[in-house]
Structure formats: structure tokens, C-alpha cells
Amino acid sequence: MTLAAWLAMQATACRITCHAGVAAYDALNAVYCFVSDAISGMLDLDEFADELGYTSVRECLRAWRACQDAHRKLKHVYRGDVYELYNRLAEIAG
């Protein structure tokens, strides 16, 4: 699957409905946030809690599991370097 096809799929999944110029930017930001979550899902639980400042174990565990799920989904559709994708999206988003 190409990155463009994957971006389109994510935009559809997020139900982004905007005017043409805004929709592309919103889709880019949605994917950027998704990739950021996926990277956070690569951390172990202690690192995750420390990096994101969680004090509630229950909230931290729920968020960490969601980020792990994002990481699994990203690996399923994108085989490249996740950090490289993240950096590229950051460049485009400005």
C-alpha cells in the first residue's frame, strides 16, 4: 500500500469532512497524531508514564494500550521506518 493510499484510508477512517483545502491539512495532522501515538506505543509502560506525565495508573494504562494498538495498526499498513515517517510528516505539516 502506498503512503498516499494509507493517508486517504486514515482520513476516511477519521471521518474528516472539510472543504477541499482544509481537508488535506486536517488529514495530514490526523495521521501525524496517529503516528505520534504509535511511536508512544513503542515505549514500555514506565517510560510512557514518565514521558507523558501520567499520575493515574488506570488512565496511563488505558492510554498506553491505545498507543500500542495504534502501533500495531501502523505496522500492519506501513512497513517503513516509523521515525522517518514521523519526521517527514512533521516537515510537511510545518
C-alpha contacts under 8 A as a table, 3 or more apart, distances in Angstrom:
res1	aa1	res2	aa2	distance
1	M	5	A	6.36
1	M	6	W	6.61
1	M	77	V	6.84
1	M	78	Y	7.60
2	T	5	A	5.22
2	T	6	W	6.22
3	L	6	W	4.94
3	L	7	L	6.04
3	L	78	Y	7.66
4	A	7	L	5.08
4	A	8	A	6.20
5	A	8	A	5.07
5	A	9	M	6.16
6	W	9	M	5.01
6	W	10	Q	6.21
6	W	77	V	7.09
7	L	10	Q	5.10
7	L	11	A	6.15
7	L	27	A	7.18
7	L	28	L	7.43
7	L	31	V	6.84
8	A	11	A	5.11
8	A	12	T	6.23
8	A	27	A	7.84
9	M	12	T	5.16
9	M	13	A	6.09
10	Q	13	A	4.91
10	Q	14	C	6.06
10	Q	27	A	7.38
10	Q	30	A	7.80
10	Q	31	V	6.69
11	A	14	C	5.17
11	A	15	R	6.27
11	A	16	I	5.79
11	A	27	A	5.04
11	A	30	A	7.33
11	A	31	V	7.70
12	T	15	R	4.99
12	T	16	I	6.43
13	A	16	I	7.92
14	C	30	A	7.62
16	I	23	A	6.64
16	I	26	D	7.24
16	I	27	A	6.89
17	T	23	A	6.57
18	C	22	V	5.95
18	C	23	A	4.91
19	H	22	V	5.45
19	H	23	A	5.81
20	A	23	A	5.26
20	A	24	A	6.81
21	G	24	A	5.95
21	G	25	Y	7.02
22	V	25	Y	5.31
22	V	26	D	6.07
23	A	26	D	5.04
23	A	27	A	5.94
24	A	27	A	5.07
24	A	28	L	6.14
25	Y	28	L	5.04
25	Y	29	N	6.22
25	Y	93	A	7.56
26	D	29	N	5.09
26	D	30	A	6.04
27	A	30	A	5.01
27	A	31	V	6.20
28	L	31	V	5.24
28	L	32	Y	6.06
28	L	89	L	7.32
28	L	93	A	7.02
29	N	32	Y	4.85
29	N	33	C	6.12
29	N	93	A	6.98
30	A	33	C	5.21
30	A	34	F	6.18
31	V	34	F	4.86
31	V	35	V	6.07
32	Y	35	V	5.20
32	Y	36	S	6.13
32	Y	86	Y	6.63
32	Y	89	L	6.01
32	Y	90	A	7.19
33	C	36	S	4.94
33	C	37	D	6.16
34	F	37	D	5.10
34	F	38	A	6.19
34	F	70	A	6.77
35	V	38	A	4.86
35	V	39	I	6.21
35	V	70	A	7.63
35	V	71	H	7.68
35	V	74	L	7.38
35	V	82	V	7.40
35	V	85	L	7.87
35	V	86	Y	6.22
36	S	39	I	5.16
36	S	40	S	6.33
36	S	86	Y	6.91
37	D	40	S	4.99
37	D	41	G	6.20
37	D	67	C	5.01
37	D	68	Q	7.98
37	D	70	A	6.41
37	D	71	H	7.34
38	A	41	G	4.92
38	A	42	M	6.74
38	A	67	C	5.31
38	A	68	Q	6.36
38	A	69	D	7.56
38	A	70	A	4.81
38	A	71	H	3.93
38	A	72	R	7.70
38	A	74	L	6.93
39	I	42	M	5.27
39	I	43	L	7.38
39	I	67	C	7.66
39	I	71	H	6.67
39	I	82	V	7.29
39	I	83	Y	7.60
40	S	43	L	5.57
40	S	48	F	6.68
40	S	64	W	7.59
40	S	67	C	6.06
40	S	68	Q	7.56
41	G	44	D	7.68
41	G	48	F	7.86
41	G	64	W	6.12
41	G	65	R	7.29
41	G	66	A	7.61
41	G	67	C	4.24
41	G	68	Q	3.99
41	G	69	D	7.37
41	G	70	A	7.08
41	G	71	H	5.76
42	M	67	C	7.98
42	M	68	Q	6.64
42	M	71	H	6.97
43	L	46	D	7.99
43	L	47	E	5.87
43	L	48	F	5.66
44	D	47	E	5.42
44	D	48	F	6.08
45	L	48	F	5.01
45	L	49	A	6.16
45	L	61	L	7.47
45	L	64	W	6.83
46	D	49	A	5.18
46	D	50	D	6.16
47	E	50	D	5.13
47	E	51	E	5.89
48	F	51	E	5.28
48	F	52	L	6.02
48	F	60	C	7.94
48	F	64	W	6.94
49	A	52	L	5.44
49	A	53	G	5.56
49	A	54	Y	4.98
49	A	55	T	7.51
49	A	60	C	6.27
50	D	53	G	5.18
50	D	54	Y	6.82
54	Y	57	V	7.30
54	Y	59	E	7.44
54	Y	60	C	5.71
55	T	60	C	7.48
56	S	59	E	5.38
56	S	60	C	6.06
57	V	60	C	5.08
57	V	61	L	6.01
58	R	61	L	5.26
58	R	62	R	6.26
59	E	62	R	5.19
59	E	63	A	6.17
60	C	63	A	5.22
60	C	64	W	5.92
61	L	64	W	5.05
61	L	65	R	6.08
62	R	65	R	5.32
62	R	66	A	6.33
63	A	66	A	5.07
63	A	67	C	6.23
64	W	67	C	5.07
64	W	68	Q	6.15
65	R	68	Q	4.95
65	R	69	D	6.14
66	A	69	D	5.00
66	A	70	A	6.27
67	C	70	A	4.91
67	C	71	H	6.22
68	Q	71	H	4.98
68	Q	72	R	6.30
69	D	72	R	5.10
69	D	73	K	6.23
70	A	73	K	5.11
70	A	74	L	6.06
71	H	74	L	5.09
71	H	75	K	6.15
72	R	75	K	5.21
72	R	76	H	6.28
73	K	76	H	5.04
73	K	77	V	6.67
74	L	77	V	5.41
74	L	78	Y	5.63
75	K	78	Y	5.19
75	K	79	R	5.94
76	H	79	R	7.31
80	G	84	E	7.88
80	G	85	L	7.61
81	D	84	E	5.26
81	D	85	L	6.37
82	V	85	L	5.08
82	V	86	Y	6.14
83	Y	86	Y	4.95
83	Y	87	N	6.13
84	E	87	N	5.14
84	E	88	R	6.10
85	L	88	R	5.10
85	L	89	L	6.13
86	Y	89	L	5.22
86	Y	90	A	6.18
87	N	90	A	5.00
87	N	91	E	6.28
88	R	91	E	5.11
88	R	92	I	6.35
89	L	92	I	5.12
89	L	93	A	5.98
90	A	93	A	5.13
90	A	94	G	6.08
91	E	94	G	5.24
